[in-house]
Amino acid sequence: MKIMGILNVTPDSFSDGGNYVDIEKAVAHGKQMVIDGADMIDIGGESTRPGARAVTLEEELARVIPVIKRLKAEIDIPISVDTYKAEVARQAVEAGASVINDISGAKLDLNMPKVMAESGAQVILMHNRPHSEEGEIVQLHEEVIAELKASIELVTRAGVSPDKIMADPGIGFGKTMVQNAEILKNIDHYHDSLGVPILLGVSKKRTVRALMESDDVDMLTTGTVATTCYAYTKGVSYIRVHDVKENKLAINVMENLKEQLL
């Protein structure tokens, strides 16, 4: 299992909003995550938490491009851009990103599949269906898998190679707490059904609080580490987390135990 470290260069993200809006702090944090064991850094310039303010194209570019350029020159692991805007993705790849992480599954910006294909980047397609726009999810696994398959087909038709695709079931996006837990419990089914590596992003989300049965924010890292260990047993390929070091050490434990048991 590999780790995607979260680097939000936003003032309003739910966990680390405002911590890394300064470019020097952002770059320093990115470099520290590499030291701590990250395999990829995911840079986002627009918060996707419920109720967050949408940002303009220009504002998002101003936040992410300078950080991508600096980190590209100073780290040697892949850089991902977390965006649903095709132009942000295009310029991010030009600046040094090699992964496009789209929370809309390449469905929100009609130009995104083409940009993904022409860039040659690896792509992460997340499931996201807001209740207010398309109705509630009823047949959970069937609908999420079908919609992720539609995203995969959308980008492969545009020219993205299937071996460059990962899927994210979108924990916390357009789903109830019970549904989020059900996806976690059955996450191995998503890999089997989609045929692509699975990325899981549950770090410090409300789902973790619900599973812990506690609102103690100081313990969210512990709860997240527990989900990482569970995801390891289910064959998840990547986890997307805020706290790289703690999750890396947990993965080391799981890997060493597996070696001892085989």
N, C-alpha and C positions, 0 to 999 in steps of 0.2 A: 504494500500500500504506500502511495506517495502523498505528499502534503502540498497543498496550495495555500500559501500564506496570504491573508487578506491585508491589503493596504488601501484604506479609504482616504482619499485626499478631499474629503468633504467636511463641511461644518456640522452636518446633521445626521450622520449615520447612527444607528441605534446603539451600537456598542462603543465605537471609538471616534464618533463625530467630533471634529475640531482638533483632534490630537496631532494630525499630520498635514494640516493645510499649509504649513510652512515647508518649502521644498527641502531645506536642509534636514528638518526633522523627518520628513517622509523618506528621503534617501537613506538616512541613518537607520531608520526602522527597517527598511527593506534589506539593507545589508546585514542587520542583526538577525533577521529571519533566516537569511541564508546560513549564517553561522549556527543558528539553532536547529537547522536541518530541513528547511523548506526545499522542495524540488521545483517550485514555480511560485512566482509572485503575481498576484492578481490586483491590478490597480483600477480603482473605480472613482469616477468624478461626479457621480450623481447618486444620492441615497435612494434606495428602493423600499425603505421601511414604509408602513402604512401612514399616509398623511404627509409624507415628505414633499417638499416643494420641487416641482420640475425645474430643470435648469436649461438654459439655451445651449445651442450647439457651441457658440463661441465661449461660453463660460466653462462648459465641460472640457473643451479642447485646452483652454488656458490652465485648467487644473491638472490634466493628466499628461499632456505631451512633454512638458519640461521634466517631469519626474521620470517618465519612460526613457527619455534621452540620457539623463544622468545615470539611471540605474543600468541601462544597457552598456554604458562605458565602464561600470564598476562591479558588476556581478556576472557570473557565468552560468546562470540557470535561466530557463525560459521566462519571459515576461508576458503576462496575459492582460488584456484590457477588458474591463467589465463594462459593457455598453450595449445598448440596443440601437444606437444611431450608426448608420452605415458610414457616414463621413468621419465620425470619431474613430471607428474601426480602421478605416483606410489610412488615416493620418497616423494612427498609433502604430500600425505595422510599418509604415515608412520610417517612424521614429525608432523602431527597434523591437516592438512587440512581435511575438510569433504565435500567439494564441488569441482568439476572439471568443469572449464569454458573453453570450447574449441571453438575458433573462426572458426574452420573448420567444425564444426558439426560432429566431430569424423571421418572425411573422409580423413584427410591428413596423419595421422600415422595409419597404418593398425592394430597396436597393441592397439590402444586407446579403442575401444569398449570392449575388453577383460579386460583391466586394469580398466575401469569404472565399469564393472560388478563385478570383483573380489574385488575391493576396498570397495564396498558397499556405495560409496559416492553418494551424490546428483549430478546431472549433468546438465549443461547448454549447449545447442546445438545452436550455432549461424549459421545463413545463411551467406554464403560468396561465391560468384562466380566471381572471377576476370575476367574482359572483355577479357584480353589478352589470357586467358587460355581456356575459355569455351564459348565465345561469349556473346554478350550483351543480357540482359533480355528484352524480348519483351512483353509477357503477364505477367505483374508484379506480381500481387497477386497469380495467378494460379501457376506460376513457383516457386516463393519463398515458397509457402505453400507446393507444391509437393516435393521440395527438402528438406524442413524441415521434412516432413513426412518420407522421405527416411532416414534421419539421425535418427529419432526416431525408425524406424524399425530396422536400423542397430544395435543400442545399445540394444534394447529389445531382439533381436535375440541372442545377446551375453550374455544376462542374467540380464540386468538392469531392475529393477522394474519400471513400468510406473509411479508410484506415486513418483519417485525420479527425474523425468525429468522436466526441464523448457526449453522453446524455446525463442530465441532472433532473431528477423527478420534481424538484421545486418545493422542498419542505417549507411550509409557511406562506406559500403563494397561492391564494385562491382555494385554500383547503381548511377544513376544520381541524381542531386539535386531535380528534379521534382519527381522522383521515391521515394526518401527518404521522401519527404513531403506527398506523396500519402500513403505510409505505415503508417506514423504517423496519418493521417486523418482517416485511416481505421484499426487502431490497434486492435480494439475490434473484428474485423472479424477473426484475426489470432487466438485468443483464442477460438472462436467458431469453427473454422475449425480444429484446431490441438488437442483440448481437453486437453491441458496442460497449466500450468501457463505461462504467458509471462513476460519476462524481457526486459526492454527497456534501451538501452545505447545510449544516444544522447548528453551527457554532453559536452558542449563547442565545439562541432564539427562544421564543415563548414555549416552543415545544419542549425544550430542555427543562424549563421551569416546571412544566406540567408533569414531565416524567420524573423529575426529582421530588415532586409534591412540595415544592418550596419556592418562595419568592426571594430568597437570599441571593442577591446579585453577586456577592463575593464568592459564591460557590458555583457559579455558572461554568467556570473553567473545568471544575471537577465533573460536573454533569456532562459537559462536552466530551471530555476524555472518555467517559463511560460509553457514549455513543460511538466514539472512534473505535474502541475495543470491540464493540458489538459489530460495527461495520466491517472490521477486519475479518471476523469469523464468517461474514456473508460474502466475501470476495469483492468488496468495493475497491475500485482502482485508485481513486483520489478522494481525499477529504479536504474541504475548504474551511480553514480555521483561523481565528484571531491569534491564538496562543500556540505558536509553532513548537516551542521547546517541550512543553508539557505533553503535547500530543505525539511528538516524535519519540519521547521516552516511553510512552505507552505502547507505541507500535513496536519499539525495540523489545519490550517485554513479550508482546504477543509473538513476535517472530522467533525469539529465543526459546520460548515455551514450545512453539510448534516444532522447532528443530529437535528439541529434547524428546518430544513425544513420538517423532517419526522413527 
